[in-house]
């Protein structure tokens, strides 16, 4: 029964509509209560009490809108521009808090308890609304489980561990009779042997062909979450494993292996995928420790053409940094809502935390600067994506794409209709952008979207 409760979807009308209706009815009751109880001694001025409560709702909503504008638009604390829908829900939540405060001042323990319950339901309604707008949690389990995937220890791959290995010839591949029907998502520990970076467990997706006794050499995708985030996000929320399962089902179990390392170290940390004294050696963890671990433990081909990297937001910026700085490792990238350059707060803070105070080093770490300094990128593909309503990331994506094409990269662009800087964009771009990446990795091109 508990398992069924955890699987309750939190984005459907069956949950959203009842919660919203209860929130509206409770709010009306709490606001109108002084008039409804006008015969009570405590309601000497019922109309005045109602006016105060209505005023609290309006003032609270106004404060909420100002708060979002100041923190999001002026200070840019979150690195994204909130949509009108999210602004509305935050205003509603602040209105509920303001109503609670007024009721507490006006007195009456019964009404105070009712106001607490009303504010809680309003907050729940607003939280569900924001969640739908961002497209993040699908059910209760996802909201409370940071990494639901079972932990495994993978033994070192026999032989060369991928070194010099040739990609599977799909025309010659015959799936064994005992091959599993679907892929497997697991958690693994990738040690920071060289970097000494304190990373959380990585998430690995193994297609059916990688789960047989003698697996063929497959391409690999390195996947990087946004910030705040965790390695499981691209699977739990982005549906990456589900899309690749569809591909594998249509191609005799063959699909890219996916490895999602932890480039952050913690949800609230942002090492910007660089090596720094204050934030740790995140770049070395991904490009040395993780790359070596993949080659030593997984049946992957070694050529850059068989290696790709995908990321969202901060992870997309990292994907651009790594793919442009290391074309000898990655031959393709899928960057969903990438920034122009690594960022951790203000420019001054970014330079101080990640680059030892050197603005020269900071400017050199921008993907556009890396591409310009490197020169031509033959046989390199970058698929860019962003949400139609995400103006800041539209601008950064278009600027990066222009530089990429100038240095000879093949590029494609996917624009998610009606979404912004959210997981609705991620799922759309993955479904429409992965086919080009998979084909560039050397596997048969999927028909249509995934």
PyMOL commands that set and color helices and strands:
alter all, ss='L'
color gray80, all
select helices_A, chain A and resi 2-6+13-36+46-74+84-106+109-134+140-144+208-211+233-236+240-250+282-297+304-306+314-325+347-355+359-364+367-374+391-406+423-440
alter helices_A, ss='H'
color red, helices_A
select strands_A, chain A and resi 184-188+202-206+220-224+257-260+275-276+280-281+307-312+332-336+381-387+410-416
alter strands_A, ss='S'
color yellow, strands_A
deselect
rebuild
show_as cartoon
